[in-house]
Amino acid sequence: MLTVTRNKMQLIHPICKDIVSHKEDFKQHKIVLTGSDSFLVEIDHGVIIKRQDMRATREEADTILV
């Protein structure tokens, strides 16, 4: 049930992990992921960048899911 924050977080983690594992698919595009980590992850031209300058401090899973 996705009304429970913990369930949403359990869904977000594998989605982000899968996207990162397919980083080579983002050679022409840039994507920024928010997940359970407080720092955002950017994939730009197949390169993973942990954005130390962009910290997400929110705890509500709905905002992370979007």
C-alpha positions as CSV (number, residue, x, y, z in Angstrom):
1,M,0.0,0.0,0.0
2,L,1.5,3.3,-1.1
3,T,-0.2,5.4,1.7
4,V,2.6,4.2,4.0
5,T,5.8,6.2,3.8
6,R,8.0,3.2,4.4
7,N,6.4,1.3,1.5
8,K,7.1,4.3,-0.8
9,M,10.7,4.4,0.3
10,Q,11.1,0.7,-0.4
11,L,9.8,1.3,-3.9
12,I,12.0,4.3,-4.6
13,H,15.3,2.6,-3.7
14,P,15.2,-0.1,-6.4
15,I,14.0,2.4,-9.0
16,C,16.9,4.7,-8.3
17,K,19.3,1.8,-8.2
18,D,18.1,0.5,-11.6
19,I,18.3,4.0,-13.2
20,V,21.9,4.3,-12.0
21,S,22.8,0.9,-13.3
22,H,21.6,2.0,-16.7
23,K,23.6,5.2,-16.7
24,E,24.9,4.6,-20.2
25,D,21.3,5.1,-21.5
26,F,21.6,8.7,-20.5
27,K,24.3,9.8,-23.0
28,Q,22.2,12.5,-24.5
29,H,20.2,13.5,-21.5
30,K,20.7,14.6,-17.9
31,I,18.7,13.2,-15.0
32,V,18.8,14.2,-11.4
33,L,17.6,11.6,-8.8
34,T,16.4,12.1,-5.3
35,G,16.3,9.0,-3.2
36,S,16.9,7.9,0.4
37,D,20.3,9.6,0.3
38,S,20.3,13.3,1.4
39,F,22.4,14.2,-1.7
40,L,21.0,14.2,-5.2
41,V,22.6,12.0,-7.9
42,E,23.0,13.5,-11.3
43,I,23.6,11.3,-14.4
44,D,25.0,13.4,-17.2
45,H,26.2,11.9,-20.5
46,G,26.6,8.5,-18.8
47,V,28.6,9.9,-15.8
48,I,27.3,9.7,-12.3
49,I,27.8,12.8,-10.2
50,K,26.9,12.9,-6.5
51,R,25.7,16.5,-6.1
52,Q,27.3,17.7,-2.9
53,D,25.9,21.1,-3.6
54,M,22.3,19.9,-3.8
55,R,21.2,18.4,-0.5
56,A,17.6,17.2,0.0
57,T,16.6,17.4,3.7
58,R,12.9,16.5,3.3
59,E,11.6,13.3,4.8
60,E,8.2,13.1,3.2
61,A,8.3,10.2,0.7
62,D,5.7,11.9,-1.6
63,T,8.1,14.7,-2.5
64,I,11.0,12.2,-3.0
65,L,8.8,10.0,-5.2
66,V,7.9,12.9,-7.5
